[in-house]
Amino acid sequence: MAALAVLAICAADAAAGAAHDDPADTGLIKLTVNEVRRLISACIVRPISDLAHRLRWSQWRRRHQARARRSHYTRRLNLELQP
């Protein structure tokens, strides 16, 4: 339970820090608890020699999720507007 609380606090802190930034500018979704867990695991628990690769992968994944969310919302809106 304590680990989940730490992850939730990290994700909330990252979201609060990015609140003043426009998410549309970065094209990334906010850091989620699962993404924070993956980053901590990649950086601390199982460090690898290519840390930059892990960070790029995280950005790619979040960008892909943002595109998928945008596409999903657009599709749902188009379906609701059709007569």
mmCIF file as gemmi writes it, N, C-alpha and C atoms, coordinates in Angstrom:
data_model
loop_
_atom_site.group_PDB
_atom_site.id
_atom_site.type_symbol
_atom_site.label_atom_id
_atom_site.label_alt_id
_atom_site.label_comp_id
_atom_site.label_asym_id
_atom_site.label_entity_id
_atom_site.label_seq_id
_atom_site.pdbx_PDB_ins_code
_atom_site.Cartn_x
_atom_site.Cartn_y
_atom_site.Cartn_z
_atom_site.occupancy
_atom_site.B_iso_or_equiv
_atom_site.pdbx_formal_charge
_atom_site.auth_seq_id
_atom_site.auth_asym_id
_atom_site.pdbx_PDB_model_num
ATOM 1 N N . MET Axp A 1 ? 0.822 -1.185 0 1 0 ? 1 A 1
ATOM 2 C CA . MET Axp A 1 ? 0 0 0 1 0 ? 1 A 1
ATOM 3 C C . MET Axp A 1 ? 0.873 1.258 0 1 0 ? 1 A 1
ATOM 4 N N . ALA Axp A 2 ? 1.972 1.208 0.725 1 0 ? 2 A 1
ATOM 5 C CA . ALA Axp A 2 ? 2.844 2.378 0.786 1 0 ? 2 A 1
ATOM 6 C C . ALA Axp A 2 ? 3.456 2.661 -0.574 1 0 ? 2 A 1
ATOM 7 N N . ALA Axp A 3 ? 3.816 1.605 -1.301 1 0 ? 3 A 1
ATOM 8 C CA . ALA Axp A 3 ? 4.412 1.795 -2.626 1 0 ? 3 A 1
ATOM 9 C C . ALA Axp A 3 ? 3.41 2.428 -3.585 1 0 ? 3 A 1
ATOM 10 N N . LEU Axp A 4 ? 2.152 1.985 -3.522 1 0 ? 4 A 1
ATOM 11 C CA . LEU Axp A 4 ? 1.118 2.568 -4.373 1 0 ? 4 A 1
ATOM 12 C C . LEU Axp A 4 ? 0.904 4.034 -4.021 1 0 ? 4 A 1
ATOM 13 N N . ALA Axp A 5 ? 0.951 4.358 -2.739 1 0 ? 5 A 1
ATOM 14 C CA . ALA Axp A 5 ? 0.794 5.749 -2.315 1 0 ? 5 A 1
ATOM 15 C C . ALA Axp A 5 ? 1.937 6.608 -2.86 1 0 ? 5 A 1
ATOM 16 N N . VAL Axp A 6 ? 3.155 6.084 -2.814 1 0 ? 6 A 1
ATOM 17 C CA . VAL Axp A 6 ? 4.305 6.831 -3.335 1 0 ? 6 A 1
ATOM 18 C C . VAL Axp A 6 ? 4.144 7.05 -4.836 1 0 ? 6 A 1
ATOM 19 N N . LEU Axp A 7 ? 3.715 6.014 -5.559 1 0 ? 7 A 1
ATOM 20 C CA . LEU Axp A 7 ? 3.512 6.151 -7.002 1 0 ? 7 A 1
ATOM 21 C C . LEU Axp A 7 ? 2.427 7.165 -7.313 1 0 ? 7 A 1
ATOM 22 N N . ALA Axp A 8 ? 1.333 7.133 -6.553 1 0 ? 8 A 1
ATOM 23 C CA . ALA Axp A 8 ? 0.241 8.082 -6.766 1 0 ? 8 A 1
ATOM 24 C C . ALA Axp A 8 ? 0.701 9.512 -6.494 1 0 ? 8 A 1
ATOM 25 N N . ILE Axp A 9 ? 1.5 9.688 -5.465 1 0 ? 9 A 1
ATOM 26 C CA . ILE Axp A 9 ? 2.012 11.026 -5.148 1 0 ? 9 A 1
ATOM 27 C C . ILE Axp A 9 ? 2.946 11.51 -6.251 1 0 ? 9 A 1
ATOM 28 N N . CYS Axp A 10 ? 3.798 10.643 -6.755 1 0 ? 10 A 1
ATOM 29 C CA . CYS Axp A 10 ? 4.706 11.02 -7.848 1 0 ? 10 A 1
ATOM 30 C C . CYS Axp A 10 ? 3.923 11.421 -9.095 1 0 ? 10 A 1
ATOM 31 N N . ALA Axp A 11 ? 2.894 10.644 -9.443 1 0 ? 11 A 1
ATOM 32 C CA . ALA Axp A 11 ? 2.078 10.955 -10.621 1 0 ? 11 A 1
ATOM 33 C C . ALA Axp A 11 ? 1.324 12.262 -10.429 1 0 ? 11 A 1
ATOM 34 N N . ALA Axp A 12 ? 0.769 12.479 -9.229 1 0 ? 12 A 1
ATOM 35 C CA . ALA Axp A 12 ? 0.037 13.719 -8.953 1 0 ? 12 A 1
ATOM 36 C C . ALA Axp A 12 ? 0.977 14.917 -8.979 1 0 ? 12 A 1
ATOM 37 N N . ASP Axp A 13 ? 2.182 14.747 -8.442 1 0 ? 13 A 1
ATOM 38 C CA . ASP Axp A 13 ? 3.161 15.827 -8.449 1 0 ? 13 A 1
ATOM 39 C C . ASP Axp A 13 ? 3.566 16.183 -9.876 1 0 ? 13 A 1
ATOM 40 N N . ALA Axp A 14 ? 3.752 15.184 -10.712 1 0 ? 14 A 1
ATOM 41 C CA . ALA Axp A 14 ? 4.104 15.437 -12.113 1 0 ? 14 A 1
ATOM 42 C C . ALA Axp A 14 ? 2.956 16.126 -12.838 1 0 ? 14 A 1
ATOM 43 N N . ALA Axp A 15 ? 1.716 15.732 -12.53 1 0 ? 15 A 1
ATOM 44 C CA . ALA Axp A 15 ? 0.549 16.359 -13.16 1 0 ? 15 A 1
ATOM 45 C C . ALA Axp A 15 ? 0.402 17.805 -12.699 1 0 ? 15 A 1
ATOM 46 N N . ALA Axp A 16 ? 0.668 18.062 -11.421 1 0 ? 16 A 1
ATOM 47 C CA . ALA Axp A 16 ? 0.565 19.427 -10.902 1 0 ? 16 A 1
ATOM 48 C C . ALA Axp A 16 ? 1.654 20.313 -11.506 1 0 ? 16 A 1
ATOM 49 N N . GLY Axp A 17 ? 2.833 19.748 -11.702 1 0 ? 17 A 1
ATOM 50 C CA . GLY Axp A 17 ? 3.927 20.504 -12.301 1 0 ? 17 A 1
ATOM 51 C C . GLY Axp A 17 ? 3.66 20.824 -13.758 1 0 ? 17 A 1
ATOM 52 N N . ALA Axp A 18 ? 2.923 19.953 -14.431 1 0 ? 18 A 1
ATOM 53 C CA . ALA Axp A 18 ? 2.615 20.161 -15.847 1 0 ? 18 A 1
ATOM 54 C C . ALA Axp A 18 ? 1.277 20.859 -16.041 1 0 ? 18 A 1
ATOM 55 N N . ALA Axp A 19 ? 0.593 21.218 -14.96 1 0 ? 19 A 1
ATOM 56 C CA . ALA Axp A 19 ? -0.731 21.83 -15.077 1 0 ? 19 A 1
ATOM 57 C C . ALA Axp A 19 ? -0.667 23.177 -15.793 1 0 ? 19 A 1
ATOM 58 N N . HIS Axp A 20 ? 0.416 23.911 -15.604 1 0 ? 20 A 1
ATOM 59 C CA . HIS Axp A 20 ? 0.528 25.209 -16.257 1 0 ? 20 A 1
ATOM 60 C C . HIS Axp A 20 ? 0.911 25.072 -17.723 1 0 ? 20 A 1
ATOM 61 N N . ASP Axp A 21 ? 1.457 23.924 -18.114 1 0 ? 21 A 1
ATOM 62 C CA . ASP Axp A 21 ? 1.791 23.674 -19.516 1 0 ? 21 A 1
ATOM 63 C C . ASP Axp A 21 ? 0.558 23.155 -20.239 1 0 ? 21 A 1
ATOM 64 N N . ASP Axp A 22 ? 0.425 23.505 -21.491 1 0 ? 22 A 1
ATOM 65 C CA . ASP Axp A 22 ? -0.688 23.012 -22.298 1 0 ? 22 A 1
ATOM 66 C C . ASP Axp A 22 ? -0.354 21.616 -22.79 1 0 ? 22 A 1
ATOM 67 N N . PRO Axp A 23 ? -1.152 20.572 -22.418 1 0 ? 23 A 1
ATOM 68 C CA . PRO Axp A 23 ? -0.835 19.208 -22.853 1 0 ? 23 A 1
ATOM 69 C C . PRO Axp A 23 ? -0.838 19.053 -24.366 1 0 ? 23 A 1
ATOM 70 N N . ALA Axp A 24 ? -1.581 19.904 -25.073 1 0 ? 24 A 1
ATOM 71 C CA . ALA Axp A 24 ? -1.605 19.808 -26.536 1 0 ? 24 A 1
ATOM 72 C C . ALA Axp A 24 ? -0.241 20.18 -27.122 1 0 ? 24 A 1
ATOM 73 N N . ASP Axp A 25 ? 0.52 21.015 -26.405 1 0 ? 25 A 1
ATOM 74 C CA . ASP Axp A 25 ? 1.835 21.417 -26.897 1 0 ? 25 A 1
ATOM 75 C C . ASP Axp A 25 ? 2.823 20.257 -26.887 1 0 ? 25 A 1
ATOM 76 N N . THR Axp A 26 ? 2.776 19.429 -25.842 1 0 ? 26 A 1
ATOM 77 C CA . THR Axp A 26 ? 3.726 18.339 -25.738 1 0 ? 26 A 1
ATOM 78 C C . THR Axp A 26 ? 3.267 17.108 -26.505 1 0 ? 26 A 1
ATOM 79 N N . GLY Axp A 27 ? 1.981 16.941 -26.669 1 0 ? 27 A 1
ATOM 80 C CA . GLY Axp A 27 ? 1.457 15.769 -27.347 1 0 ? 27 A 1
ATOM 81 C C . GLY Axp A 27 ? 1.559 14.509 -26.508 1 0 ? 27 A 1
ATOM 82 N N . LEU Axp A 28 ? 1.713 14.663 -25.188 1 0 ? 28 A 1
ATOM 83 C CA . LEU Axp A 28 ? 1.834 13.527 -24.279 1 0 ? 28 A 1
ATOM 84 C C . LEU Axp A 28 ? 0.687 13.547 -23.28 1 0 ? 28 A 1
ATOM 85 N N . ILE Axp A 29 ? 0.308 12.367 -22.811 1 0 ? 29 A 1
ATOM 86 C CA . ILE Axp A 29 ? -0.656 12.322 -21.733 1 0 ? 29 A 1
ATOM 87 C C . ILE Axp A 29 ? 0.086 12.58 -20.428 1 0 ? 29 A 1
ATOM 88 N N . LYS Axp A 30 ? -0.653 12.823 -19.368 1 0 ? 30 A 1
ATOM 89 C CA . LYS Axp A 30 ? -0.031 13.013 -18.063 1 0 ? 30 A 1
ATOM 90 C C . LYS Axp A 30 ? 0.585 11.693 -17.611 1 0 ? 30 A 1
ATOM 91 N N . LEU Axp A 31 ? 1.578 11.799 -16.757 1 0 ? 31 A 1
ATOM 92 C CA . LEU Axp A 31 ? 2.184 10.596 -16.203 1 0 ? 31 A 1
ATOM 93 C C . LEU Axp A 31 ? 1.152 9.865 -15.35 1 0 ? 31 A 1
ATOM 94 N N . THR Axp A 32 ? 0.993 8.583 -15.593 1 0 ? 32 A 1
ATOM 95 C CA . THR Axp A 32 ? 0.078 7.771 -14.809 1 0 ? 32 A 1
ATOM 96 C C . THR Axp A 32 ? 0.861 7.019 -13.747 1 0 ? 32 A 1
ATOM 97 N N . VAL Axp A 33 ? 0.139 6.429 -12.816 1 0 ? 33 A 1
ATOM 98 C CA . VAL Axp A 33 ? 0.789 5.644 -11.767 1 0 ? 33 A 1
ATOM 99 C C . VAL Axp A 33 ? 1.585 4.493 -12.391 1 0 ? 33 A 1
ATOM 100 N N . ASN Axp A 34 ? 0.994 3.832 -13.391 1 0 ? 34 A 1
ATOM 101 C CA . ASN Axp A 34 ? 1.705 2.728 -14.04 1 0 ? 34 A 1
ATOM 102 C C . ASN Axp A 34 ? 2.959 3.2 -14.758 1 0 ? 34 A 1
ATOM 103 N N . GLU Axp A 35 ? 2.884 4.367 -15.396 1 0 ? 35 A 1
ATOM 104 C CA . GLU Axp A 35 ? 4.066 4.874 -16.104 1 0 ? 35 A 1
ATOM 105 C C . GLU Axp A 35 ? 5.159 5.27 -15.113 1 0 ? 35 A 1
ATOM 106 N N . VAL Axp A 36 ? 4.781 5.86 -13.985 1 0 ? 36 A 1
ATOM 107 C CA . VAL Axp A 36 ? 5.773 6.19 -12.952 1 0 ? 36 A 1
ATOM 108 C C . VAL Axp A 36 ? 6.428 4.913 -12.441 1 0 ? 36 A 1
ATOM 109 N N . ARG Axp A 37 ? 5.635 3.852 -12.233 1 0 ? 37 A 1
ATOM 110 C CA . ARG Axp A 37 ? 6.188 2.575 -11.785 1 0 ? 37 A 1
ATOM 111 C C . ARG Axp A 37 ? 7.18 2.024 -12.797 1 0 ? 37 A 1
ATOM 112 N N . ARG Axp A 38 ? 6.829 2.106 -14.076 1 0 ? 38 A 1
ATOM 113 C CA . ARG Axp A 38 ? 7.741 1.604 -15.117 1 0 ? 38 A 1
ATOM 114 C C . ARG Axp A 38 ? 9.036 2.414 -15.147 1 0 ? 38 A 1
ATOM 115 N N . LEU Axp A 39 ? 8.923 3.731 -15.026 1 0 ? 39 A 1
ATOM 116 C CA . LEU Axp A 39 ? 10.12 4.575 -15.055 1 0 ? 39 A 1
ATOM 117 C C . LEU Axp A 39 ? 11.017 4.319 -13.845 1 0 ? 39 A 1
ATOM 118 N N . ILE Axp A 40 ? 10.406 4.183 -12.665 1 0 ? 40 A 1
ATOM 119 C CA . ILE Axp A 40 ? 11.206 3.896 -11.47 1 0 ? 40 A 1
ATOM 120 C C . ILE Axp A 40 ? 11.884 2.536 -11.621 1 0 ? 40 A 1
ATOM 121 N N . SER Axp A 41 ? 11.142 1.574 -12.137 1 0 ? 41 A 1
ATOM 122 C CA . SER Axp A 41 ? 11.723 0.248 -12.341 1 0 ? 41 A 1
ATOM 123 C C . SER Axp A 41 ? 12.87 0.3 -13.342 1 0 ? 41 A 1
ATOM 124 N N . ALA Axp A 42 ? 12.687 1.046 -14.412 1 0 ? 42 A 1
ATOM 125 C CA . ALA Axp A 42 ? 13.719 1.125 -15.447 1 0 ? 42 A 1
ATOM 126 C C . ALA Axp A 42 ? 14.94 1.902 -14.978 1 0 ? 42 A 1
ATOM 127 N N . CYS Axp A 43 ? 14.726 2.91 -14.149 1 0 ? 43 A 1
ATOM 128 C CA . CYS Axp A 43 ? 15.834 3.786 -13.749 1 0 ? 43 A 1
ATOM 129 C C . CYS Axp A 43 ? 16.548 3.326 -12.478 1 0 ? 43 A 1
ATOM 130 N N . ILE Axp A 44 ? 15.814 2.733 -11.549 1 0 ? 44 A 1
ATOM 131 C CA . ILE Axp A 44 ? 16.404 2.431 -10.248 1 0 ? 44 A 1
ATOM 132 C C . ILE Axp A 44 ? 16.511 0.932 -9.999 1 0 ? 44 A 1
ATOM 133 N N . VAL Axp A 45 ? 15.394 0.233 -10.163 1 0 ? 45 A 1
ATOM 134 C CA . VAL Axp A 45 ? 15.368 -1.178 -9.806 1 0 ? 45 A 1
ATOM 135 C C . VAL Axp A 45 ? 16.2 -2.004 -10.773 1 0 ? 45 A 1
ATOM 136 N N . ARG Axp A 46 ? 15.991 -1.808 -12.078 1 0 ? 46 A 1
ATOM 137 C CA . ARG Axp A 46 ? 16.733 -2.552 -13.095 1 0 ? 46 A 1
ATOM 138 C C . ARG Axp A 46 ? 17.454 -1.574 -14.013 1 0 ? 46 A 1
ATOM 139 N N . PRO Axp A 47 ? 18.452 -0.868 -13.51 1 0 ? 47 A 1
ATOM 140 C CA . PRO Axp A 47 ? 19.131 0.097 -14.384 1 0 ? 47 A 1
ATOM 141 C C . PRO Axp A 47 ? 19.845 -0.609 -15.532 1 0 ? 47 A 1
ATOM 142 N N . ILE Axp A 48 ? 19.792 0.028 -16.671 1 0 ? 48 A 1
ATOM 143 C CA . ILE Axp A 48 ? 20.482 -0.498 -17.842 1 0 ? 48 A 1
ATOM 144 C C . ILE Axp A 48 ? 21.457 0.551 -18.331 1 0 ? 48 A 1
ATOM 145 N N . SER Axp A 49 ? 22.306 0.15 -19.226 1 0 ? 49 A 1
ATOM 146 C CA . SER Axp A 49 ? 23.307 1.088 -19.708 1 0 ? 49 A 1
ATOM 147 C C . SER Axp A 49 ? 22.688 2.156 -20.603 1 0 ? 49 A 1
ATOM 148 N N . ASP Axp A 50 ? 21.566 1.844 -21.229 1 0 ? 50 A 1
ATOM 149 C CA . ASP Axp A 50 ? 20.946 2.791 -22.152 1 0 ? 50 A 1
ATOM 150 C C . ASP Axp A 50 ? 19.692 3.406 -21.534 1 0 ? 50 A 1
ATOM 151 N N . LEU Axp A 51 ? 19.878 4.264 -20.556 1 0 ? 51 A 1
ATOM 152 C CA . LEU Axp A 51 ? 18.764 4.927 -19.88 1 0 ? 51 A 1
ATOM 153 C C . LEU Axp A 51 ? 18.003 5.836 -20.839 1 0 ? 51 A 1
ATOM 154 N N . ALA Axp A 52 ? 18.698 6.461 -21.762 1 0 ? 52 A 1
ATOM 155 C CA . ALA Axp A 52 ? 18.044 7.366 -22.718 1 0 ? 52 A 1
ATOM 156 C C . ALA Axp A 52 ? 17.005 6.605 -23.543 1 0 ? 52 A 1
ATOM 157 N N . HIS Axp A 53 ? 17.295 5.35 -23.868 1 0 ? 53 A 1
ATOM 158 C CA . HIS Axp A 53 ? 16.338 4.529 -24.62 1 0 ? 53 A 1
ATOM 159 C C . HIS Axp A 53 ? 15.046 4.352 -23.829 1 0 ? 53 A 1
ATOM 160 N N . ARG Axp A 54 ? 15.141 4.073 -22.538 1 0 ? 54 A 1
ATOM 161 C CA . ARG Axp A 54 ? 13.952 3.89 -21.7 1 0 ? 54 A 1
ATOM 162 C C . ARG Axp A 54 ? 13.131 5.171 -21.635 1 0 ? 54 A 1
ATOM 163 N N . LEU Axp A 55 ? 13.79 6.307 -21.516 1 0 ? 55 A 1
ATOM 164 C CA . LEU Axp A 55 ? 13.07 7.576 -21.44 1 0 ? 55 A 1
ATOM 165 C C . LEU Axp A 55 ? 12.405 7.905 -22.775 1 0 ? 55 A 1
ATOM 166 N N . ARG Axp A 56 ? 13.075 7.635 -23.882 1 0 ? 56 A 1
ATOM 167 C CA . ARG Axp A 56 ? 12.451 7.855 -25.202 1 0 ? 56 A 1
ATOM 168 C C . ARG Axp A 56 ? 11.261 6.934 -25.391 1 0 ? 56 A 1
ATOM 169 N N . TRP Axp A 57 ? 11.39 5.688 -24.935 1 0 ? 57 A 1
ATOM 170 C CA . TRP Axp A 57 ? 10.286 4.744 -25.04 1 0 ? 57 A 1
ATOM 171 C C . TRP Axp A 57 ? 9.076 5.242 -24.255 1 0 ? 57 A 1
ATOM 172 N N . SER Axp A 58 ? 9.298 5.778 -23.062 1 0 ? 58 A 1
ATOM 173 C CA . SER Axp A 58 ? 8.207 6.314 -22.249 1 0 ? 58 A 1
ATOM 174 C C . SER Axp A 58 ? 7.521 7.474 -22.964 1 0 ? 58 A 1
ATOM 175 N N . GLN Axp A 59 ? 8.303 8.37 -23.559 1 0 ? 59 A 1
ATOM 176 C CA . GLN Axp A 59 ? 7.705 9.487 -24.294 1 0 ? 59 A 1
ATOM 177 C C . GLN Axp A 59 ? 6.934 8.989 -25.499 1 0 ? 59 A 1
ATOM 178 N N . TRP Axp A 60 ? 7.477 8.004 -26.217 1 0 ? 60 A 1
ATOM 179 C CA . TRP Axp A 60 ? 6.763 7.455 -27.375 1 0 ? 60 A 1
ATOM 180 C C . TRP Axp A 60 ? 5.44 6.851 -26.937 1 0 ? 60 A 1
ATOM 181 N N . ARG Axp A 61 ? 5.465 6.081 -25.852 1 0 ? 61 A 1
ATOM 182 C CA . ARG Axp A 61 ? 4.267 5.417 -25.361 1 0 ? 61 A 1
ATOM 183 C C . ARG Axp A 61 ? 3.197 6.427 -24.953 1 0 ? 61 A 1
ATOM 184 N N . ARG Axp A 62 ? 3.591 7.466 -24.235 1 0 ? 62 A 1
ATOM 185 C CA . ARG Axp A 62 ? 2.633 8.48 -23.795 1 0 ? 62 A 1
ATOM 186 C C . ARG Axp A 62 ? 2.087 9.263 -24.984 1 0 ? 62 A 1
ATOM 187 N N . ARG Axp A 63 ? 2.936 9.535 -25.997 1 0 ? 63 A 1
ATOM 188 C CA . ARG Axp A 63 ? 2.471 10.226 -27.197 1 0 ? 63 A 1
ATOM 189 C C . ARG Axp A 63 ? 1.47 9.355 -27.957 1 0 ? 63 A 1
ATOM 190 N N . HIS Axp A 64 ? 1.763 8.051 -28.048 1 0 ? 64 A 1
ATOM 191 C CA . HIS Axp A 64 ? 0.862 7.113 -28.716 1 0 ? 64 A 1
ATOM 192 C C . HIS Axp A 64 ? -0.48 7.044 -27.983 1 0 ? 64 A 1
ATOM 193 N N . GLN Axp A 65 ? -0.461 7.02 -26.66 1 0 ? 65 A 1
ATOM 194 C CA . GLN Axp A 65 ? -1.696 6.988 -25.888 1 0 ? 65 A 1
ATOM 195 C C . GLN Axp A 65 ? -2.489 8.271 -26.076 1 0 ? 65 A 1
ATOM 196 N N . ALA Axp A 66 ? -1.805 9.404 -26.166 1 0 ? 66 A 1
ATOM 197 C CA . ALA Axp A 66 ? -2.505 10.673 -26.38 1 0 ? 66 A 1
ATOM 198 C C . ALA Axp A 66 ? -3.181 10.685 -27.746 1 0 ? 66 A 1
ATOM 199 N N . ARG Axp A 67 ? -2.486 10.177 -28.778 1 0 ? 67 A 1
ATOM 200 C CA . ARG Axp A 67 ? -3.093 10.104 -30.117 1 0 ? 67 A 1
ATOM 201 C C . ARG Axp A 67 ? -4.287 9.168 -30.118 1 0 ? 67 A 1
ATOM 202 N N . ALA Axp A 68 ? -4.169 8.038 -29.456 1 0 ? 68 A 1
ATOM 203 C CA . ALA Axp A 68 ? -5.273 7.081 -29.394 1 0 ? 68 A 1
ATOM 204 C C . ALA Axp A 68 ? -6.471 7.683 -28.671 1 0 ? 68 A 1
ATOM 205 N N . ARG Axp A 69 ? -6.234 8.402 -27.578 1 0 ? 69 A 1
ATOM 206 C CA . ARG Axp A 69 ? -7.317 9.04 -26.836 1 0 ? 69 A 1
ATOM 207 C C . ARG Axp A 69 ? -8.003 10.09 -27.698 1 0 ? 69 A 1
ATOM 208 N N . ARG Axp A 70 ? -7.202 10.907 -28.387 1 0 ? 70 A 1
ATOM 209 C CA . ARG Axp A 70 ? -7.764 11.954 -29.24 1 0 ? 70 A 1
ATOM 210 C C . ARG Axp A 70 ? -8.61 11.341 -30.36 1 0 ? 70 A 1
ATOM 211 N N . SER Axp A 71 ? -8.1 10.275 -30.969 1 0 ? 71 A 1
ATOM 212 C CA . SER Axp A 71 ? -8.822 9.597 -32.043 1 0 ? 71 A 1
ATOM 213 C C . SER Axp A 71 ? -10.117 8.982 -31.526 1 0 ? 71 A 1
ATOM 214 N N . HIS Axp A 72 ? -10.056 8.382 -30.354 1 0 ? 72 A 1
ATOM 215 C CA . HIS Axp A 72 ? -11.238 7.764 -29.759 1 0 ? 72 A 1
ATOM 216 C C . HIS Axp A 72 ? -12.303 8.824 -29.481 1 0 ? 72 A 1
ATOM 217 N N . TYR Axp A 73 ? -11.911 9.94 -28.885 1 0 ? 73 A 1
ATOM 218 C CA . TYR Axp A 73 ? -12.87 10.997 -28.576 1 0 ? 73 A 1
ATOM 219 C C . TYR Axp A 73 ? -13.469 11.582 -29.853 1 0 ? 73 A 1
ATOM 220 N N . THR Axp A 74 ? -12.64 11.755 -30.875 1 0 ? 74 A 1
ATOM 221 C CA . THR Axp A 74 ? -13.134 12.294 -32.146 1 0 ? 74 A 1
ATOM 222 C C . THR Axp A 74 ? -14.145 11.348 -32.765 1 0 ? 74 A 1
ATOM 223 N N . ARG Axp A 75 ? -13.847 10.062 -32.754 1 0 ? 75 A 1
ATOM 224 C CA . ARG Axp A 75 ? -14.762 9.068 -33.321 1 0 ? 75 A 1
ATOM 225 C C . ARG Axp A 75 ? -16.074 9.052 -32.572 1 0 ? 75 A 1
ATOM 226 N N . ARG Axp A 76 ? -16.031 9.085 -31.25 1 0 ? 76 A 1
ATOM 227 C CA . ARG Axp A 76 ? -17.263 9.085 -30.44 1 0 ? 76 A 1
ATOM 228 C C . ARG Axp A 76 ? -18.08 10.344 -30.704 1 0 ? 76 A 1
ATOM 229 N N . LEU Axp A 77 ? -17.4 11.478 -30.842 1 0 ? 77 A 1
ATOM 230 C CA . LEU Axp A 77 ? -18.112 12.723 -31.112 1 0 ? 77 A 1
ATOM 231 C C . LEU Axp A 77 ? -18.776 12.672 -32.464 1 0 ? 77 A 1
ATOM 232 N N . ASN Axp A 78 ? -18.094 12.133 -33.472 1 0 ? 78 A 1
ATOM 233 C CA . ASN Axp A 78 ? -18.671 12.028 -34.814 1 0 ? 78 A 1
ATOM 234 C C . ASN Axp A 78 ? -19.874 11.091 -34.823 1 0 ? 78 A 1
ATOM 235 N N . LEU Axp A 79 ? -19.824 10.01 -34.062 1 0 ? 79 A 1
ATOM 236 C CA . LEU Axp A 79 ? -20.95 9.09 -33.988 1 0 ? 79 A 1
ATOM 237 C C . LEU Axp A 79 ? -22.151 9.731 -33.313 1 0 ? 79 A 1
ATOM 238 N N . GLU Axp A 80 ? -21.917 10.561 -32.3 1 0 ? 80 A 1
ATOM 239 C CA . GLU Axp A 80 ? -23.014 11.216 -31.593 1 0 ? 80 A 1
ATOM 240 C C . GLU Axp A 80 ? -23.644 12.314 -32.432 1 0 ? 80 A 1
ATOM 241 N N . LEU Axp A 81 ? -22.882 12.934 -33.325 1 0 ? 81 A 1
ATOM 242 C CA . LEU Axp A 81 ? -23.406 14.035 -34.137 1 0 ? 81 A 1
ATOM 243 C C . LEU Axp A 81 ? -24.163 13.556 -35.364 1 0 ? 81 A 1
ATOM 244 N N . GLN Axp A 82 ? -23.983 12.293 -35.721 1 0 ? 82 A 1
ATOM 245 C CA . GLN Axp A 82 ? -24.68 11.776 -36.906 1 0 ? 82 A 1
ATOM 246 C C . GLN Axp A 82 ? -26.168 11.6 -36.589 1 0 ? 82 A 1
ATOM 247 N N . PRO Axp A 83 ? -27.04 11.931 -37.558 1 0 ? 83 A 1
ATOM 248 C CA . PRO Axp A 83 ? -28.486 11.802 -37.291 1 0 ? 83 A 1
ATOM 249 C C . PRO Axp A 83 ? -28.96 10.381 -37.238 1 0 ? 83 A 1
